[in-house]
Amino acid sequence: MEFSGMQQSVGVENLAPFTLLLPTLCIKCPSWATYLTTTSTNFFLLFSDQSPSLKSNPNPEWAGDQSRATQDFGRVPDLSELQNPLILSLQRLLAQRQQHSFGLHGVACVGTEAHLSLCSLEFYRANDTTRCPGGAPAVVSCVPGPLYAASSGQKKQQQSKPQGETRVRLKGGAHPGEGRVEVLKASTWGTVCDRKWDLQAASVVCRELGFGSAREALSGARMGQGMGAIHLSEVRCSGQEPSLWKCPHKNITAEDCSHSQDAGVRCNLPYTGVETKIRLSGGRSRHEGRVEVQIGGPGSLRWGLICGDDWGTLEAMVACRQLGLGYANHGLQETWYWDSGNTTEVVMSGVRCTGSELSLDQCAHHSTHIACKRTGTRFTAGVICSETASDLLLHSALVQETAYIEDRPLHMLYCAAEENCLARSARSANWPYGHRRLLRFSSQIHNLGRADFRPKAGRHSWVWHECHGHYHSMDIFTHYDILTPNGTKVAEGHKASFCLEDTECQEDVSKRYECANFGEQGITVGCWDLYRHDIDCQWIDITDVKPGNYILQVVINPNFEVAESDFTNNAMKCNCKYDGHRIWVHNCHIGDAFSEEANRRFERYPGQTSNQIV
């Protein structure tokens, strides 16, 4: 339902599930006549202050899915029209439905309230005989925000509207509707300083994103620290602004605020009930267990298990989100060590999620046919959830500053060849003579999350590499690729986690992980692990790459082996020009740091015609 200025246009075909009828709330309307067409017959209702009546539809085009109610004047129907039995029957039904029991009136909200009860309002007394004279029951229509546009039709309809890209987003939250506030300025995302940050400003953010008002305004980087620009400070909102950018604010410099002061929000959310369709069983605590889902319709509801084939971190993230338990620590394909209880039937298989869904029902999965390679309850899906998670981010500027080419003799690359750090053509090279051309650069990987980044495997399963004299705690930690502008891979490298440790930390953070003497590996929150350009395998073998314009891409944790709060910032891309002798690397950025339009410009970049980088 829509209200548009002085002309009311009320769509009735989509009243459920997003329309809420408030029969106890009185509203006053002018004495306008109203036509209401129906979806099932070619009639429409004529309302006035005196009594409702029904007449033939004067406009045959107002039929079927074009049903609506619109404010207009109309003639009073003839008596012969009102004697039609169908009209008389509908009139009686309408009169019955018009017998409302009003309880509230005089409701006056300022727009910043979290609940209707917080508005100024008046109750009718029990002995009031006349209630809502000349008025009507209040009707509201709730439009689902982008996150809750459940059906593909709604999403497609929203996407077809000529709306610009949103200029605010939330990052790092464990639950929907919460996170660090980031705003878009000059095609680049940045954070908001928490100075003077309050509930009114937080409510503007929540409503702009399609949620309700704000439940909490967070300060002190409680949703994790951002990286890069800080765009706004001292934001002062009244609570009624349509966008955070409409609020008075101060543009700041890096010296005015730090990322330890990043602002965040927790929004009030509509109740969807998705958590009632899933549960965990057999775990040691409520945060872990075998995943069970509810299927079937009214009268035939039953609980069942999920096939563990291909179940991974992304699927576990959605399950934990649906359960309201935050992030996923692990997605388990075998759960034989947990008691299955009385539930033994596998009712879902082939589950594949992107990680952003609100429930497992929104993920791709087999519809009716259950296909499971490994049968039995021991091979069903399980999760271990956590309220906190790590978040790795590559320092893109350092890659751009340190990139260079080295021609390295083959006799110095035996260890690198053993660990598969060279191109395939190196196997047929004339060892130990000749050389390989390597694109070298440094990698500085920050943990900006709210939990330490730890290898998936325990130290008992780490692999010792004699050649380099260290343990590998993960098979693949990063992917290094050279791509053509259309995305074709022309060179690649990979890096096992030689040694995950805290190289440096922020001032108030102490190092916890060090690889020496078979020490624990990981990256502490607020610390970073530095891989210098001059160590083995910190390169891409470009010996076989022809001169041209390319994209340098680095992806951290590419196989999602370790859970993180956000995987959208794990990739970094740069434009690069290679002339056969030298290379120019520029425009390096994290995958989600630019606006959609800036990313499209990056993808359409025609390449450099000279070495003059603008």
MIRO-853227 format. One record per residue (C-alpha): chain; x, y, z. Coordinates in Angstrom, 2 decimals. Example, Ala and Ser with C-alpha at 12.3 -4.5 7.8 and 13.67 -1.06 7.14 Angstrom:
<lumses>
c, east, north, up
A, 12.30, -4.50, 7.80 $
A, 13.67, -1.06, 7.14 $
</lumses>
This chain:
<lumses>
c, east, north, up
A, 0.00, 0.00, 0.00 $
A, 1.27, 3.43, -0.84 $
A, 0.22, 6.90, 0.27 $
A, 1.22, 9.55, -2.23 $
A, 0.56, 13.13, -1.14 $
A, -3.13, 14.11, -1.34 $
A, -3.86, 11.30, -3.78 $
A, -4.13, 7.98, -1.96 $
A, -3.20, 4.96, -4.02 $
A, -3.69, 1.74, -2.07 $
A, -2.62, -1.54, -3.67 $
A, -4.64, -4.44, -2.24 $
A, -3.16, -7.36, -4.13 $
A, -0.08, -7.59, -1.90 $
A, -1.56, -6.93, 1.55 $
A, -0.01, -10.12, 2.97 $
A, 2.46, -10.73, 4.44 $
A, 3.78, -7.19, 4.70 $
A, 0.54, -5.32, 5.51 $
A, -0.48, -4.87, 9.14 $
A, -4.11, -3.95, 9.90 $
A, -4.58, -2.01, 13.15 $
A, -8.34, -2.20, 13.82 $
A, -8.05, -0.41, 17.18 $
A, -6.32, 2.71, 15.87 $
A, -8.59, 5.51, 14.64 $
A, -7.64, 7.86, 11.78 $
A, -9.72, 10.75, 10.43 $
A, -10.26, 11.12, 6.68 $
A, -11.97, 13.86, 4.60 $
A, -15.36, 13.05, 3.05 $
A, -13.90, 11.80, -0.21 $
A, -15.47, 8.95, -2.14 $
A, -13.24, 5.95, -2.80 $
A, -13.41, 3.35, -5.53 $
A, -12.12, -0.12, -4.65 $
A, -11.92, -2.76, -7.35 $
A, -11.66, -6.43, -6.49 $
A, -9.40, -9.09, -7.96 $
A, -12.13, -11.70, -8.31 $
A, -15.06, -9.71, -9.81 $
A, -15.56, -6.75, -12.08 $
A, -17.07, -4.67, -9.23 $
A, -15.72, -1.99, -6.96 $
A, -16.80, -0.49, -3.63 $
A, -17.87, 3.10, -3.17 $
A, -17.12, 4.48, 0.30 $
A, -18.44, 7.72, 1.72 $
A, -18.92, 9.15, 5.20 $
A, -22.48, 7.79, 5.30 $
A, -22.48, 4.19, 4.09 $
A, -20.68, 1.84, 1.74 $
A, -22.24, 0.74, -1.51 $
A, -21.25, -1.20, -4.60 $
A, -21.45, -0.45, -8.31 $
A, -20.30, -1.80, -11.65 $
A, -16.74, -1.10, -12.64 $
A, -16.70, 1.96, -14.93 $
A, -13.22, 1.08, -16.13 $
A, -12.80, -2.50, -17.43 $
A, -9.03, -2.08, -17.33 $
A, -9.20, -2.11, -13.51 $
A, -9.41, -5.88, -13.29 $
A, -7.22, -8.79, -12.28 $
A, -3.80, -7.84, -11.02 $
A, -4.45, -4.14, -11.69 $
A, -6.60, -4.01, -8.54 $
A, -6.19, -0.88, -6.47 $
A, -8.05, 1.72, -4.47 $
A, -7.70, 5.33, -5.54 $
A, -9.13, 8.55, -4.17 $
A, -11.73, 10.04, -6.55 $
A, -15.30, 11.31, -6.77 $
A, -18.05, 9.04, -8.11 $
A, -21.77, 8.99, -8.68 $
A, -24.21, 7.33, -6.27 $
A, -25.36, 4.00, -7.73 $
A, -28.95, 3.54, -8.96 $
A, -31.39, 1.62, -6.77 $
A, -31.67, -1.12, -9.39 $
A, -27.94, -1.71, -9.12 $
A, -28.13, -2.15, -5.36 $
A, -30.90, -4.81, -5.64 $
A, -28.55, -7.30, -7.29 $
A, -28.31, -10.37, -4.92 $
A, -24.54, -10.51, -5.24 $
A, -24.29, -6.82, -4.38 $
A, -26.60, -7.23, -1.38 $
A, -24.55, -10.20, -0.12 $
A, -21.28, -8.36, -0.45 $
A, -22.84, -5.32, 1.21 $
A, -23.85, -7.39, 4.25 $
A, -20.35, -8.88, 4.51 $
A, -18.84, -5.44, 4.25 $
A, -21.14, -4.07, 6.97 $
A, -20.04, -6.88, 9.30 $
A, -16.38, -6.18, 8.68 $
A, -16.91, -2.47, 9.32 $
A, -17.82, -3.13, 12.97 $
A, -14.46, -2.23, 14.47 $
A, -13.58, -1.90, 18.12 $
A, -11.36, 1.16, 18.45 $
A, -8.96, 1.42, 21.38 $
A, -6.47, 4.14, 20.42 $
A, -6.66, 7.61, 18.90 $
A, -4.61, 10.76, 18.70 $
A, -1.38, 8.85, 17.96 $
A, 1.45, 11.32, 17.28 $
A, 4.98, 10.06, 16.53 $
A, 8.11, 12.04, 15.73 $
A, 9.55, 9.17, 13.68 $
A, 12.48, 8.17, 15.87 $
A, 10.57, 5.84, 18.22 $
A, 11.48, 2.15, 18.27 $
A, 7.90, 1.10, 19.03 $
A, 4.41, 2.55, 18.60 $
A, 3.88, 2.49, 22.37 $
A, 6.62, 5.12, 22.73 $
A, 4.60, 7.65, 20.71 $
A, 2.16, 10.11, 22.19 $
A, -1.29, 8.48, 22.12 $
A, -4.69, 8.37, 23.84 $
A, -6.83, 5.39, 24.93 $
A, -10.59, 5.32, 24.71 $
A, -12.32, 4.85, 28.07 $
A, -14.39, 1.75, 28.62 $
A, -17.61, 3.79, 28.91 $
A, -17.04, 5.77, 25.69 $
A, -20.07, 5.16, 23.48 $
A, -18.84, 7.08, 20.44 $
A, -15.44, 6.04, 19.19 $
A, -13.59, 7.39, 16.17 $
A, -16.49, 9.47, 14.79 $
A, -15.98, 10.18, 11.11 $
A, -12.74, 8.19, 11.11 $
A, -11.54, 4.78, 9.98 $
A, -9.14, 2.06, 11.20 $
A, -5.48, 2.75, 10.53 $
A, -3.79, 0.55, 7.95 $
A, -0.04, 0.41, 7.36 $
A, 1.97, -1.37, 4.69 $
A, 5.50, -2.50, 5.51 $
A, 7.90, -2.67, 2.57 $
A, 10.67, -5.26, 3.16 $
A, 14.21, -3.90, 3.11 $
A, 16.82, -5.33, 0.71 $
A, 17.88, -8.02, 3.18 $
A, 14.32, -9.28, 3.60 $
A, 13.16, -9.25, -0.02 $
A, 12.68, -12.99, 0.27 $
A, 11.18, -13.85, -3.09 $
A, 13.10, -13.50, -6.33 $
A, 10.19, -11.47, -7.71 $
A, 10.63, -8.85, -5.02 $
A, 14.38, -8.72, -5.55 $
A, 13.92, -8.40, -9.29 $
A, 11.33, -5.67, -8.82 $
A, 13.64, -3.74, -6.51 $
A, 16.57, -4.10, -8.89 $
A, 14.48, -2.78, -11.77 $
A, 13.82, 0.49, -9.96 $
A, 16.12, 3.29, -11.07 $
A, 17.81, 3.66, -7.68 $
A, 21.42, 4.60, -7.15 $
A, 23.89, 2.56, -5.17 $
A, 23.42, 2.77, -1.43 $
A, 25.90, 5.08, 0.28 $
A, 26.00, 3.31, 3.64 $
A, 26.68, -0.30, 4.67 $
A, 27.42, -2.42, 7.75 $
A, 30.52, -4.59, 8.09 $
A, 31.79, -7.02, 10.71 $
A, 28.52, -7.76, 12.52 $
A, 27.79, -11.22, 13.88 $
A, 24.05, -10.84, 13.26 $
A, 21.91, -9.19, 10.56 $
A, 21.34, -5.50, 11.15 $
A, 24.51, -4.84, 13.11 $
A, 28.07, -3.88, 12.23 $
A, 30.62, -1.16, 11.68 $
A, 29.15, 1.79, 9.76 $
A, 30.86, 2.56, 6.45 $
A, 29.89, 5.33, 4.03 $
A, 30.68, 5.93, 0.37 $
A, 32.50, 9.11, -0.61 $
A, 34.26, 9.83, -3.92 $
A, 33.68, 6.19, -4.98 $
A, 35.59, 4.88, -1.94 $
A, 34.20, 3.31, 1.23 $
A, 35.33, 4.66, 4.59 $
A, 34.34, 4.53, 8.26 $
A, 32.64, 7.03, 10.61 $
A, 34.33, 8.44, 13.71 $
A, 32.35, 7.85, 16.91 $
A, 32.60, 11.42, 18.22 $
A, 29.07, 12.59, 19.15 $
A, 27.70, 9.34, 17.69 $
A, 24.26, 8.70, 19.20 $
A, 21.03, 6.75, 18.82 $
A, 19.47, 9.29, 16.44 $
A, 22.34, 9.00, 13.96 $
A, 22.31, 5.21, 14.32 $
A, 18.56, 5.15, 13.60 $
A, 19.08, 7.08, 10.37 $
A, 21.59, 4.41, 9.27 $
A, 19.23, 1.57, 10.19 $
A, 16.27, 3.04, 8.31 $
A, 18.41, 3.86, 5.29 $
A, 19.34, 0.17, 5.12 $
A, 15.71, -0.98, 5.36 $
A, 15.69, -1.98, 9.04 $
A, 13.76, -0.43, 11.92 $
A, 15.14, 2.16, 14.29 $
A, 18.46, 1.62, 16.06 $
A, 18.60, -0.50, 19.21 $
A, 22.12, 0.59, 20.10 $
A, 24.74, 3.09, 18.92 $
A, 28.20, 1.54, 19.28 $
A, 31.51, 3.33, 19.72 $
A, 35.14, 2.34, 20.20 $
A, 35.31, -0.03, 17.20 $
A, 33.18, -2.63, 18.99 $
A, 32.40, -4.16, 15.58 $
A, 36.07, -4.33, 14.60 $
A, 38.33, -1.71, 13.08 $
A, 38.14, -0.62, 9.48 $
A, 41.06, 0.11, 7.19 $
A, 41.61, 3.06, 4.89 $
A, 39.76, 6.36, 4.96 $
A, 37.62, 7.80, 7.78 $
A, 35.04, 9.95, 6.00 $
A, 32.81, 11.46, 8.70 $
A, 33.01, 12.73, 12.28 $
A, 30.71, 14.53, 14.72 $
A, 27.56, 13.41, 12.92 $
A, 24.50, 15.13, 14.40 $
A, 21.11, 13.80, 13.27 $
A, 17.60, 14.61, 14.39 $
A, 16.55, 11.05, 13.51 $
A, 14.24, 11.99, 10.64 $
A, 16.83, 12.40, 7.86 $
A, 16.52, 10.00, 4.90 $
A, 20.30, 9.50, 4.75 $
A, 23.30, 9.88, 7.03 $
A, 24.76, 12.30, 4.48 $
A, 21.81, 14.65, 5.13 $
A, 22.88, 15.03, 8.77 $
A, 25.27, 17.83, 9.76 $
A, 28.76, 16.37, 9.99 $
A, 32.43, 17.20, 9.89 $
A, 34.84, 16.04, 7.19 $
A, 38.02, 14.96, 8.94 $
A, 41.64, 14.20, 8.28 $
A, 43.60, 11.18, 9.45 $
A, 44.96, 13.15, 12.42 $
A, 41.50, 13.87, 13.83 $
A, 40.40, 10.29, 14.45 $
A, 41.70, 6.71, 14.33 $
A, 40.07, 3.42, 13.46 $
A, 39.95, 2.53, 17.15 $
A, 37.06, 5.03, 17.22 $
A, 35.00, 3.52, 14.39 $
A, 31.24, 3.81, 14.96 $
A, 28.79, 0.93, 14.73 $
A, 25.09, 0.14, 15.15 $
A, 22.64, -2.55, 16.20 $
A, 19.27, -2.18, 14.50 $
A, 15.80, -3.34, 15.51 $
A, 14.79, -6.12, 13.12 $
A, 11.46, -7.60, 12.08 $
A, 10.69, -11.05, 13.43 $
A, 10.98, -13.62, 10.63 $
A, 10.88, -16.87, 12.59 $
A, 13.69, -18.49, 10.58 $
A, 15.37, -19.66, 13.79 $
A, 12.42, -21.95, 14.52 $
A, 13.18, -24.00, 11.38 $
A, 16.64, -25.13, 12.51 $
A, 18.25, -26.62, 15.62 $
A, 21.44, -28.31, 16.83 $
A, 21.63, -31.65, 18.56 $
A, 24.30, -33.73, 20.26 $
A, 26.84, -30.96, 20.90 $
A, 28.60, -30.16, 24.16 $
A, 27.01, -26.70, 24.22 $
A, 24.23, -24.84, 22.44 $
A, 26.84, -23.41, 20.00 $
A, 27.71, -26.76, 18.41 $
A, 26.07, -29.91, 17.15 $
A, 24.56, -31.78, 14.27 $
A, 22.33, -29.55, 12.12 $
A, 18.64, -30.45, 11.96 $
A, 16.06, -28.63, 9.81 $
A, 12.29, -28.67, 9.80 $
A, 10.46, -29.50, 6.59 $
A, 6.90, -30.18, 5.52 $
A, 3.65, -28.26, 5.68 $
A, 0.95, -27.83, 8.31 $
A, 0.09, -31.17, 9.86 $
A, 3.14, -32.91, 8.39 $
A, 6.09, -31.06, 9.93 $
A, 9.12, -33.17, 10.76 $
A, 12.79, -32.73, 11.63 $
A, 15.62, -34.17, 9.55 $
A, 19.36, -34.09, 8.98 $
A, 21.50, -32.54, 6.22 $
A, 23.86, -34.58, 4.04 $
A, 27.48, -33.71, 4.83 $
A, 28.70, -33.88, 1.20 $
A, 30.35, -30.58, 0.19 $
A, 29.24, -28.96, 3.48 $
A, 31.78, -26.25, 4.31 $
A, 32.46, -22.92, 5.98 $
A, 30.02, -20.88, 3.85 $
A, 27.13, -23.25, 4.57 $
A, 28.02, -23.30, 8.26 $
A, 28.03, -19.47, 8.31 $
A, 24.42, -19.42, 7.09 $
A, 23.37, -22.10, 9.60 $
A, 24.90, -20.18, 12.53 $
A, 23.31, -16.93, 11.31 $
A, 19.89, -18.61, 11.07 $
A, 20.34, -20.01, 14.58 $
A, 21.22, -16.54, 15.88 $
A, 24.59, -17.83, 17.11 $
A, 26.88, -15.48, 15.18 $
A, 29.70, -16.83, 13.00 $
A, 30.83, -20.32, 12.10 $
A, 34.09, -21.60, 13.55 $
A, 33.86, -24.88, 11.65 $
A, 31.61, -26.61, 9.14 $
A, 31.79, -30.36, 9.75 $
A, 31.06, -33.11, 7.23 $
A, 31.27, -35.92, 9.79 $
A, 29.41, -35.86, 13.10 $
A, 29.70, -39.45, 14.29 $
A, 31.01, -38.29, 17.67 $
A, 27.70, -36.49, 18.42 $
A, 24.59, -38.38, 19.45 $
A, 21.95, -38.21, 16.72 $
A, 19.06, -38.82, 19.11 $
A, 15.80, -39.88, 17.52 $
A, 16.36, -37.96, 14.27 $
A, 17.94, -40.20, 11.64 $
A, 16.33, -39.20, 8.31 $
A, 18.36, -37.10, 5.86 $
A, 15.97, -34.53, 4.36 $
A, 18.31, -32.10, 2.60 $
A, 21.34, -32.55, 0.34 $
A, 23.44, -30.63, -2.17 $
A, 23.43, -27.48, -0.05 $
A, 25.52, -24.70, -1.62 $
A, 25.53, -21.22, -0.07 $
A, 27.24, -17.96, -0.96 $
A, 27.50, -17.09, 2.73 $
A, 25.16, -14.07, 2.67 $
A, 21.82, -15.91, 2.98 $
A, 19.59, -15.52, 6.05 $
A, 18.56, -19.19, 6.13 $
A, 19.51, -22.51, 4.56 $
A, 16.22, -22.48, 2.60 $
A, 17.63, -19.59, 0.54 $
A, 20.73, -21.63, -0.43 $
A, 20.79, -23.84, -3.51 $
A, 19.97, -27.45, -2.65 $
A, 18.34, -30.55, -4.11 $
A, 14.59, -30.03, -4.26 $
A, 12.89, -33.38, -3.65 $
A, 15.48, -36.03, -4.52 $
A, 18.07, -36.64, -1.80 $
A, 21.50, -37.51, -3.23 $
A, 24.14, -38.32, -0.63 $
A, 27.40, -40.11, -1.52 $
A, 28.02, -41.21, 2.05 $
A, 24.92, -42.43, 3.84 $
A, 24.25, -42.73, 7.53 $
A, 23.96, -40.24, 10.36 $
A, 27.71, -40.19, 10.93 $
A, 28.17, -38.31, 7.62 $
A, 25.64, -35.55, 8.25 $
A, 26.41, -31.83, 8.54 $
A, 27.43, -30.15, 11.78 $
A, 28.60, -26.72, 12.93 $
A, 30.53, -25.04, 15.70 $
A, 29.41, -21.42, 16.08 $
A, 31.01, -18.42, 17.76 $
A, 30.02, -14.81, 18.52 $
A, 33.39, -13.55, 17.24 $
A, 35.57, -14.24, 14.20 $
A, 38.79, -13.07, 12.57 $
A, 38.88, -10.84, 9.49 $
A, 42.01, -10.79, 7.32 $
A, 42.84, -7.85, 5.09 $
A, 45.81, -7.27, 2.77 $
A, 47.61, -3.92, 2.88 $
A, 47.17, -3.08, -0.81 $
A, 49.39, 0.03, -0.83 $
A, 52.41, -2.04, 0.22 $
A, 51.95, -4.39, -2.74 $
A, 51.96, -1.43, -5.10 $
A, 55.03, 0.11, -3.46 $
A, 57.19, -3.03, -3.41 $
A, 56.44, -4.75, -6.76 $
A, 59.44, -5.41, -9.03 $
A, 60.86, -8.03, -11.44 $
A, 63.78, -10.36, -10.71 $
A, 65.48, -12.84, -13.05 $
A, 66.48, -15.59, -10.60 $
A, 68.92, -18.40, -11.57 $
A, 67.46, -21.90, -11.54 $
A, 70.14, -23.25, -9.23 $
A, 68.71, -20.98, -6.49 $
A, 65.15, -22.26, -6.93 $
A, 65.32, -25.94, -6.00 $
A, 63.42, -25.47, -2.73 $
A, 60.81, -23.28, -4.43 $
A, 60.31, -25.92, -7.14 $
A, 59.87, -28.58, -4.46 $
A, 57.06, -26.55, -2.92 $
A, 55.40, -25.94, -6.31 $
A, 56.05, -22.18, -6.37 $
A, 57.04, -22.03, -10.05 $
A, 55.09, -22.23, -13.31 $
A, 54.55, -25.64, -14.90 $
A, 57.05, -24.88, -17.67 $
A, 59.82, -24.86, -15.05 $
A, 59.65, -28.66, -14.90 $
A, 61.00, -28.91, -18.44 $
A, 63.69, -26.24, -17.93 $
A, 67.38, -27.05, -18.31 $
A, 68.20, -27.28, -14.60 $
A, 70.38, -25.86, -13.08 $
A, 71.06, -23.55, -16.05 $
A, 68.91, -20.63, -17.06 $
A, 66.62, -18.50, -14.95 $
A, 62.95, -17.73, -14.14 $
A, 61.43, -14.26, -14.29 $
A, 59.61, -13.50, -11.03 $
A, 57.23, -10.69, -10.08 $
A, 58.08, -10.04, -6.43 $
A, 56.19, -7.97, -3.85 $
A, 55.65, -7.83, -0.10 $
A, 52.43, -8.89, 1.63 $
A, 51.28, -7.43, 4.93 $
A, 48.18, -9.25, 6.20 $
A, 46.20, -7.60, 9.01 $
A, 43.68, -9.22, 11.32 $
A, 40.96, -6.58, 11.84 $
A, 38.35, -8.96, 13.25 $
A, 37.35, -9.72, 16.82 $
A, 39.06, -13.11, 17.18 $
A, 42.55, -14.44, 16.45 $
A, 43.15, -16.11, 13.08 $
A, 44.29, -19.68, 13.75 $
A, 45.15, -22.47, 11.28 $
A, 42.41, -25.01, 10.74 $
A, 44.68, -27.93, 11.63 $
A, 46.31, -28.45, 14.99 $
A, 50.09, -28.57, 15.28 $
A, 50.02, -32.37, 15.43 $
A, 49.10, -32.39, 11.72 $
A, 51.45, -29.64, 10.49 $
A, 53.86, -30.73, 7.75 $
A, 57.62, -30.24, 8.18 $
A, 59.49, -29.02, 5.08 $
A, 63.16, -29.87, 5.39 $
A, 64.29, -27.70, 2.50 $
A, 63.14, -24.43, 4.05 $
A, 63.28, -25.67, 7.62 $
A, 59.74, -24.81, 8.78 $
A, 56.25, -26.25, 9.32 $
A, 53.32, -25.65, 7.01 $
A, 50.13, -25.18, 9.01 $
A, 47.84, -24.71, 5.95 $
A, 48.07, -26.21, 2.47 $
A, 47.12, -22.94, 0.74 $
A, 47.13, -19.57, 2.48 $
A, 47.11, -17.18, -0.51 $
A, 46.67, -17.31, -4.28 $
A, 48.69, -14.98, -6.52 $
A, 47.37, -14.59, -10.08 $
A, 48.03, -12.56, -13.23 $
A, 44.79, -12.11, -15.18 $
A, 43.93, -10.62, -18.54 $
A, 41.32, -7.81, -18.48 $
A, 38.62, -10.37, -19.30 $
A, 39.60, -12.55, -16.31 $
A, 41.67, -15.25, -18.04 $
A, 44.50, -16.51, -15.83 $
A, 47.91, -16.36, -17.52 $
A, 50.18, -16.91, -14.51 $
A, 49.67, -18.10, -10.97 $
A, 51.43, -18.68, -7.72 $
A, 50.39, -20.03, -4.37 $
A, 51.73, -19.69, -0.91 $
A, 51.35, -22.19, 1.87 $
A, 51.35, -20.60, 5.31 $
A, 55.10, -20.80, 5.81 $
A, 54.68, -19.35, 9.25 $
A, 51.65, -17.49, 10.55 $
A, 52.93, -15.18, 13.25 $
A, 52.61, -11.67, 14.67 $
A, 55.30, -9.64, 12.92 $
A, 54.11, -6.31, 14.34 $
A, 51.11, -5.13, 16.38 $
A, 49.31, -1.94, 17.26 $
A, 50.62, -0.01, 20.25 $
A, 48.25, -1.47, 22.82 $
A, 48.40, -5.08, 21.53 $
A, 50.94, -7.73, 22.52 $
A, 52.26, -10.44, 20.20 $
A, 50.94, -13.92, 20.90 $
A, 52.17, -16.08, 18.02 $
A, 55.74, -16.89, 16.99 $
A, 56.95, -19.72, 14.80 $
A, 60.35, -20.26, 16.38 $
A, 60.86, -23.55, 18.24 $
A, 57.66, -25.10, 16.91 $
A, 55.61, -22.33, 18.44 $
A, 51.91, -21.66, 18.02 $
A, 50.92, -20.11, 14.69 $
A, 48.27, -17.46, 14.11 $
A, 47.61, -13.72, 13.78 $
A, 46.34, -11.82, 16.82 $
A, 43.57, -9.22, 16.55 $
A, 45.28, -5.88, 15.91 $
A, 48.48, -7.48, 14.56 $
A, 49.80, -8.28, 11.10 $
A, 51.97, -10.91, 9.45 $
A, 54.57, -9.57, 7.01 $
A, 55.94, -11.64, 4.13 $
A, 58.83, -9.70, 2.67 $
A, 59.42, -9.57, -1.07 $
A, 62.79, -11.32, -0.71 $
A, 61.64, -14.64, 0.75 $
A, 60.97, -17.79, -1.28 $
A, 57.59, -18.14, -2.99 $
A, 56.65, -14.51, -2.35 $
A, 56.24, -14.06, -6.10 $
A, 54.48, -14.97, -9.32 $
A, 56.47, -16.76, -12.03 $
A, 55.83, -14.62, -15.16 $
A, 58.48, -16.24, -17.37 $
A, 55.82, -17.26, -19.92 $
A, 53.74, -14.06, -19.79 $
A, 53.73, -11.89, -22.91 $
A, 53.91, -8.08, -22.76 $
A, 50.57, -6.41, -22.20 $
A, 48.12, -4.95, -19.70 $
A, 47.01, -7.25, -16.90 $
A, 45.40, -7.47, -13.47 $
A, 47.40, -8.60, -10.45 $
A, 45.15, -10.44, -7.98 $
A, 45.96, -11.68, -4.47 $
A, 43.37, -13.72, -2.54 $
A, 43.82, -14.58, 1.14 $
A, 42.31, -17.78, 2.56 $
A, 40.98, -18.63, -0.93 $
A, 39.46, -22.00, -0.01 $
A, 37.65, -20.64, 3.07 $
A, 39.55, -23.14, 5.21 $
A, 39.33, -20.82, 8.21 $
A, 36.12, -18.98, 9.06 $
A, 36.14, -15.18, 8.94 $
A, 33.52, -12.53, 9.61 $
A, 33.81, -11.19, 6.05 $
A, 35.17, -12.88, 2.93 $
A, 34.34, -10.01, 0.55 $
A, 37.54, -8.15, 1.53 $
A, 39.90, -11.11, 1.07 $
A, 40.79, -10.27, -2.54 $
A, 43.05, -7.44, -3.71 $
A, 43.43, -6.29, -7.32 $
A, 45.84, -4.00, -9.16 $
A, 46.22, -2.78, -12.72 $
A, 49.63, -3.59, -14.15 $
A, 51.48, -3.02, -17.42 $
A, 54.30, -5.36, -18.50 $
A, 56.49, -4.38, -21.46 $
A, 58.66, -7.50, -21.43 $
A, 61.37, -5.88, -19.30 $
A, 59.68, -3.74, -16.65 $
A, 56.35, -3.75, -14.86 $
A, 54.16, -0.92, -13.54 $
A, 51.69, -1.78, -10.78 $
A, 49.04, 0.79, -9.83 $
A, 45.46, 1.29, -8.62 $
A, 45.75, -1.48, -6.02 $
A, 42.66, -1.87, -3.84 $
A, 40.75, -4.34, -1.70 $
A, 37.85, -5.99, -3.52 $
A, 35.07, -4.18, -1.62 $
A, 36.83, -0.81, -1.14 $
A, 35.37, 0.85, -4.26 $
A, 31.84, 1.67, -5.33 $
A, 30.11, -0.49, -7.93 $
A, 30.71, 2.13, -10.62 $
A, 34.42, 2.43, -9.71 $
A, 34.76, -1.35, -9.89 $
A, 33.16, -1.33, -13.34 $
A, 35.62, 1.33, -14.46 $
A, 38.46, -0.81, -13.11 $
A, 37.23, -3.83, -15.07 $
A, 36.88, -1.75, -18.26 $
A, 40.32, -0.20, -17.86 $
A, 41.85, -0.16, -21.37 $
A, 45.43, -0.35, -20.13 $
A, 48.43, 1.94, -20.17 $
A, 49.85, 3.15, -23.46 $
A, 52.93, 4.55, -21.70 $
A, 54.67, 4.45, -18.35 $
A, 53.01, 7.69, -17.26 $
A, 50.72, 6.49, -14.47 $
A, 48.11, 9.11, -13.56 $
</lumses>
